[in-house]
């Protein structure tokens, strides 16, 4: 890609709730990433959103065929992610999408091969790991502030999305659950901090077989739960470090940092990997208290869509930091965790995943440029 595609010309497919965050971010980076048009399977919704945002709406077919678009931004529902990415590749366009890359690794691997054969890039969220929170934590690890990393803990707990979501059914059937829902944020962060995963051992449980919706028109309705809702994994990294990942819809809250990295010379408390900013804290032997660390790396004031900015700036011959290979790696780790929980066996992860390049510090504008 490189300089010849700056600005990167983007067509958005899918204008649901998450699209608002992308609209806001792209408006702040418009000198390098231009949103040309939007489309949705519901043409009327696309037209309404386009009018509200002051942009052009096209049909989905027209968007894929458009010669003035370099990249398809895939914000469709998870079940359509693989299909939309494949159509973009078939039309010779780069593709960047929301998580997951596909519902399974069996769907995702052919996408990777097709993109490589077509000479286009395939990217995937989360790009929160490119923000100043995780990148500054990574800088602390790489600088040796905690010595040699030995272990990490990563914890997401929630009492369940039925507490706020009016239609939470899909969280409690195959393809849902706390690991597949929130695991990508934590796994992408752990790879940035400690490198790729080489093996996994998983365990899981279910606290109850039904949930009660608490809000919206279906409030009071009981829905069935057909999957495990608490998943724990022990991850072995290529670096030798061991991570413990906990994701749960069965717990209330945690008092610890979302991620803690323990090394031979200290412990690092890492901010929420579902956010772009946040401050890490360090505690070494003999310290009386945690010491906050400065922000020294990553996109500061980032937002969903900075992965597109990284795409636009990636020179020819290099790999974007938000390349889909990391999303594929995370998907394989999650699948292996659930399979390990079912079988009780430790499972190896395919080799080949790499740790993305670090992100130097850059302050992004907090508002779009004046017209």
C-alpha positions as CSV (number, residue, x, y, z in Angstrom):
1,X,0.0,0.0,0.0
2,X,2.3,2.8,1.2
3,X,2.3,6.4,0.1
4,X,0.4,5.8,-3.1
5,X,-2.7,5.0,-1.2
6,X,-2.7,7.9,1.2
7,X,-5.4,8.8,1.6
8,X,-6.8,5.3,1.9
9,X,-10.3,5.3,0.3
10,X,-12.8,3.3,2.3
11,X,-16.2,1.9,1.7
12,X,-18.2,0.8,4.8
13,X,-20.5,-2.2,4.7
14,X,-22.8,-2.3,7.7
15,X,-24.1,0.8,9.5
16,X,-25.2,-0.7,12.8
17,X,-24.3,0.5,16.3
18,X,-20.6,0.1,16.1
19,X,-20.4,2.2,12.9
20,X,-20.8,5.4,14.9
21,X,-17.4,4.9,16.6
22,X,-15.7,4.4,13.2
23,X,-17.4,7.4,11.7
24,X,-16.1,9.5,14.6
25,X,-12.5,8.2,14.3
26,X,-12.3,8.4,10.5
27,X,-13.5,12.0,10.7
28,X,-10.4,12.7,12.9
29,X,-7.9,11.1,10.4
30,X,-9.6,12.2,7.2
31,X,-6.3,13.5,5.7
32,X,-5.1,9.9,5.6
33,X,-8.3,7.8,5.6
34,X,-11.3,8.9,3.6
35,X,-14.7,7.3,3.9
36,X,-16.1,7.4,0.4
37,X,-19.5,5.7,0.8
38,X,-21.6,3.4,3.0
39,X,-23.8,0.4,2.3
40,X,-26.0,-2.0,4.3
41,X,-28.1,-5.0,3.5
42,X,-31.0,-2.6,4.5
43,X,-30.7,0.1,1.8
44,X,-33.1,2.4,3.7
45,X,-31.0,2.3,6.8
46,X,-27.8,3.0,4.8
47,X,-29.6,6.0,3.1
48,X,-30.7,7.3,6.5
49,X,-27.3,7.0,8.1
50,X,-25.6,8.5,5.1
51,X,-27.8,11.5,5.2
52,X,-27.2,12.0,8.9
53,X,-23.4,11.7,8.4
54,X,-23.3,13.7,5.1
55,X,-21.9,10.9,3.1
56,X,-22.9,8.9,0.0
57,X,-25.0,5.7,0.3
58,X,-24.6,2.9,-2.3
59,X,-25.9,-0.6,-2.7
60,X,-23.7,-3.3,-1.4
61,X,-23.0,-4.6,-4.9
62,X,-22.1,-1.1,-6.1
63,X,-19.7,-0.6,-3.2
64,X,-17.7,-3.7,-4.0
65,X,-17.5,-2.8,-7.6
66,X,-16.6,0.8,-7.1
67,X,-13.2,1.8,-8.6
68,X,-12.9,4.7,-6.2
69,X,-12.6,2.4,-3.1
70,X,-9.4,0.7,-2.0
71,X,-10.6,-1.0,1.2
72,X,-13.9,-2.5,2.4
73,X,-14.6,-1.8,6.1
74,X,-16.5,-4.8,7.2
75,X,-18.9,-3.9,10.1
76,X,-21.5,-6.6,9.4
77,X,-22.8,-9.2,11.9
78,X,-20.3,-11.8,12.8
79,X,-21.9,-14.5,10.7
80,X,-21.4,-12.4,7.6
81,X,-17.8,-11.4,8.3
82,X,-16.2,-14.2,6.2
83,X,-18.5,-13.7,3.2
84,X,-18.0,-10.0,3.1
85,X,-14.2,-10.3,3.4
86,X,-14.2,-12.9,0.6
87,X,-16.2,-10.6,-1.7
88,X,-13.8,-7.8,-1.1
89,X,-10.9,-10.0,-1.9
90,X,-12.6,-11.2,-5.1
91,X,-13.0,-7.6,-6.2
92,X,-9.3,-6.9,-5.6
93,X,-9.9,-4.8,-2.6
94,X,-8.3,-4.7,0.8
95,X,-10.5,-5.6,3.7
96,X,-10.6,-4.6,7.4
97,X,-13.3,-5.8,9.7
98,X,-14.7,-6.0,13.2
99,X,-13.9,-9.1,15.3
100,X,-14.2,-12.0,14.7
101,X,-12.3,-12.5,11.4
102,X,-14.7,-15.5,10.9
103,X,-16.8,-17.8,13.0
104,X,-14.2,-20.6,12.9
105,X,-10.6,-21.1,11.8
106,X,-11.9,-23.4,9.1
107,X,-13.6,-20.3,7.6
108,X,-10.7,-17.9,8.3
109,X,-7.8,-19.8,6.9
110,X,-9.1,-19.8,3.3
111,X,-9.6,-16.0,3.6
112,X,-5.9,-15.6,4.5
113,X,-4.8,-17.7,1.6
114,X,-7.2,-15.9,-0.8
115,X,-5.9,-12.4,0.3
116,X,-2.3,-13.5,-0.2
117,X,-3.0,-14.9,-3.6
118,X,-4.8,-11.7,-4.7
119,X,-2.1,-9.5,-3.3
120,X,-4.4,-7.6,-1.0
121,X,-4.3,-7.0,2.8
122,X,-6.8,-8.5,5.2
123,X,-7.1,-6.9,8.6
124,X,-9.2,-7.3,11.7
125,X,-10.0,-5.6,15.0
126,X,-9.5,-5.2,17.9
127,X,-7.2,-2.2,17.3
128,X,-7.5,-1.2,20.9
129,X,-4.0,-2.8,21.3
130,X,-2.6,0.0,19.1
131,X,-3.7,2.6,21.7
132,X,-1.4,4.2,24.2
133,X,-2.6,2.0,27.1
134,X,-1.4,-1.4,25.8
135,X,1.5,0.0,23.8
136,X,2.9,1.9,26.8
137,X,2.6,-1.3,28.8
138,X,4.4,-3.2,26.1
139,X,7.2,-0.6,26.1
140,X,7.6,-1.2,29.9
141,X,8.0,-4.9,29.3
142,X,10.4,-4.5,26.3
143,X,12.4,-2.0,28.3
144,X,13.1,-4.6,31.0
145,X,11.3,-2.8,33.8
146,X,9.9,-6.1,35.2
147,X,12.9,-8.1,34.2
148,X,12.2,-11.4,32.4
149,X,8.4,-11.9,32.1
150,X,7.4,-15.1,33.9
151,X,3.6,-15.1,34.0
152,X,0.5,-13.0,33.4
153,X,-3.1,-12.9,34.5
154,X,-5.9,-11.6,32.3
155,X,-9.4,-11.3,33.7
156,X,-12.8,-10.3,32.3
157,X,-15.8,-11.0,34.5
158,X,-19.4,-9.9,34.2
159,X,-22.7,-11.1,35.7
160,X,-24.0,-11.5,32.1
161,X,-25.1,-9.3,29.2
162,X,-28.8,-10.0,29.9
163,X,-28.5,-7.3,32.6
164,X,-28.3,-4.6,29.9
165,X,-28.8,-6.1,26.4
166,X,-32.5,-6.3,25.3
167,X,-31.8,-9.3,23.0
168,X,-28.9,-11.3,24.6
169,X,-29.9,-14.7,23.3
170,X,-26.8,-15.1,21.0
171,X,-24.4,-14.8,23.9
172,X,-25.7,-18.1,25.3
173,X,-25.6,-20.4,22.3
174,X,-22.8,-21.9,20.2
175,X,-20.6,-19.1,18.9
176,X,-21.3,-17.0,22.0
177,X,-20.0,-17.0,25.5
178,X,-17.5,-14.9,27.4
179,X,-14.4,-16.2,25.7
180,X,-15.5,-15.6,22.1
181,X,-17.1,-12.3,23.1
182,X,-14.3,-10.7,25.1
183,X,-11.3,-13.0,24.6
184,X,-10.0,-11.3,21.5
185,X,-9.2,-8.0,23.4
186,X,-7.2,-9.9,26.1
187,X,-5.5,-12.3,23.7
188,X,-4.4,-9.6,21.3
189,X,-3.0,-7.7,24.3
190,X,-1.2,-10.7,25.7
191,X,0.5,-11.4,22.3
192,X,1.6,-7.8,22.1
193,X,3.0,-8.0,25.6
194,X,4.5,-11.6,25.6
195,X,4.4,-12.9,22.1
196,X,2.4,-15.7,20.4
197,X,0.8,-18.7,22.2
198,X,2.2,-22.2,21.5
199,X,-0.1,-24.3,23.7
200,X,-3.3,-24.1,25.8
201,X,-5.1,-26.0,28.5
202,X,-8.7,-25.0,29.1
203,X,-11.5,-25.6,31.6
204,X,-15.0,-24.3,31.7
205,X,-18.3,-24.4,33.7
206,X,-21.9,-23.2,33.7
207,X,-23.6,-21.7,36.7
208,X,-27.2,-22.1,35.5
209,X,-29.2,-23.2,32.5
210,X,-31.3,-20.1,32.0
211,X,-31.0,-16.3,32.2
212,X,-33.6,-13.6,32.7
213,X,-33.6,-10.5,30.5
214,X,-33.6,-7.3,32.7
215,X,-34.3,-4.5,30.2
216,X,-36.2,-3.6,27.0
217,X,-39.5,-5.0,25.7
218,X,-38.6,-8.6,26.7
219,X,-37.7,-7.7,30.3
220,X,-38.6,-10.6,32.6
221,X,-38.4,-13.2,29.8
222,X,-36.3,-16.3,30.5
223,X,-33.9,-17.6,27.9
224,X,-32.0,-20.9,27.8
225,X,-28.2,-21.2,28.2
226,X,-26.7,-24.0,26.1
227,X,-23.0,-23.2,26.5
228,X,-20.5,-22.9,29.4
229,X,-20.4,-19.3,30.8
230,X,-17.1,-19.4,32.7
231,X,-13.9,-20.2,30.7
232,X,-10.4,-20.4,32.1
233,X,-7.2,-21.0,30.0
234,X,-3.6,-21.5,30.8
235,X,-1.6,-20.2,27.8
236,X,2.0,-21.1,27.2
237,X,3.8,-18.3,25.2
238,X,6.7,-18.9,22.8
239,X,8.7,-16.7,25.2
240,X,8.2,-19.2,28.0
241,X,5.8,-17.1,30.0
242,X,2.6,-18.6,31.2
243,X,-0.7,-16.6,31.1
244,X,-3.9,-17.4,32.9
245,X,-7.0,-16.1,31.1
246,X,-10.3,-15.9,32.8
247,X,-13.5,-14.9,31.0
248,X,-16.9,-15.2,32.8
249,X,-20.6,-14.3,32.6
250,X,-20.9,-15.8,36.1
251,X,-19.1,-13.3,38.3
252,X,-19.8,-9.7,39.5
253,X,-16.5,-7.8,39.3
254,X,-12.7,-8.0,39.9
255,X,-10.6,-5.8,42.1
256,X,-7.4,-6.6,40.2
257,X,-6.1,-4.9,37.1
258,X,-7.5,-6.4,33.9
259,X,-4.1,-7.7,33.0
260,X,-1.0,-8.1,35.3
261,X,2.4,-9.2,34.0
262,X,4.8,-10.7,36.5
263,X,8.5,-10.6,35.9
264,X,11.7,-11.5,37.7
265,X,12.1,-7.8,38.7
266,X,8.6,-6.5,39.2
267,X,4.9,-6.6,38.3
268,X,3.1,-4.5,35.8
269,X,-0.6,-3.6,36.1
270,X,-2.0,-3.1,32.6
271,X,-5.1,-1.1,31.7
272,X,-8.3,-2.4,30.1
273,X,-7.5,-3.9,26.7
274,X,-11.0,-3.0,25.5
275,X,-10.0,0.7,25.8
276,X,-7.4,2.6,23.9
277,X,-6.0,4.7,26.7
278,X,-5.2,4.1,30.4
279,X,-2.1,4.1,32.7
280,X,0.0,1.2,33.6
281,X,1.5,0.9,37.1
282,X,4.8,-0.8,38.2
283,X,5.7,-2.4,41.5
284,X,9.1,-3.8,42.2
285,X,10.5,-5.6,45.3
286,X,10.9,-3.2,48.1
287,X,8.4,-0.6,46.7
288,X,5.9,0.6,49.2
289,X,3.3,1.4,46.6
290,X,2.5,1.1,42.9
291,X,4.2,3.7,40.7
292,X,2.2,5.0,37.6
293,X,4.2,4.9,34.4
294,X,4.2,7.7,31.7
295,X,2.5,7.3,28.4
296,X,5.4,6.7,26.0
297,X,3.9,4.7,23.0
298,X,0.9,4.1,20.9
299,X,-1.9,6.2,19.4
300,X,-3.0,8.5,22.2
301,X,-6.7,9.5,22.1
302,X,-7.3,6.6,19.7
303,X,-10.6,5.1,18.7
304,X,-12.1,2.2,16.8
305,X,-10.7,2.6,13.3
306,X,-7.1,3.5,14.0
307,X,-6.2,0.1,12.5
308,X,-7.2,1.8,9.2
309,X,-4.7,4.5,9.8
310,X,-2.0,1.9,10.4
311,X,-3.0,0.2,7.1
312,X,-2.7,3.5,5.2
313,X,0.8,4.1,6.6
314,X,2.2,0.6,6.1
315,X,4.9,0.7,3.4
316,X,5.0,-1.7,0.6
317,X,6.6,-5.0,1.7
318,X,5.7,-4.5,5.4
319,X,2.8,-6.1,7.3
320,X,0.2,-3.9,9.0
321,X,0.0,-4.2,12.7
322,X,-3.7,-5.0,12.5
323,X,-3.1,-7.7,9.9
324,X,-5.6,-10.6,10.2
325,X,-2.9,-13.1,11.1
326,X,-3.2,-12.0,14.8
327,X,-7.0,-12.4,14.7
328,X,-6.6,-15.9,13.2
329,X,-4.1,-16.8,16.0
330,X,-6.5,-15.5,18.7
331,X,-9.4,-17.4,17.1
332,X,-7.3,-20.7,17.1
333,X,-6.4,-20.1,20.7
334,X,-10.0,-19.7,21.7
335,X,-11.2,-22.7,19.7
336,X,-8.4,-24.8,21.3
337,X,-9.4,-23.5,24.8
338,X,-13.0,-24.7,24.3
339,X,-11.9,-28.0,22.8
340,X,-9.4,-28.5,25.7
341,X,-12.2,-27.8,28.2
342,X,-14.3,-30.5,26.5
343,X,-11.6,-33.1,26.3
344,X,-9.3,-32.4,29.2
345,X,-6.3,-32.4,26.9
346,X,-3.5,-29.8,26.5
347,X,-3.5,-28.6,22.8
348,X,-0.7,-27.2,20.7
349,X,-1.3,-24.0,18.6
350,X,-0.1,-23.8,15.0
351,X,3.3,-22.1,14.6
352,X,3.8,-19.0,12.5
353,X,2.1,-16.2,14.4
354,X,4.4,-13.2,15.1
355,X,4.3,-10.3,17.5
356,X,3.3,-7.1,15.7
357,X,5.7,-4.2,15.5
358,X,5.4,-1.7,18.4
359,X,3.6,1.6,17.9
360,X,5.5,4.9,18.5
361,X,3.8,7.6,20.5
362,X,1.5,9.8,18.5
363,X,-1.2,12.2,19.8
364,X,-4.3,12.0,17.6
365,X,-6.7,14.9,17.2
366,X,-9.7,14.6,19.6
367,X,-11.9,16.4,17.1
368,X,-12.4,16.4,13.3
369,X,-10.7,19.2,11.4
370,X,-12.7,22.4,10.9
371,X,-14.6,22.5,7.6
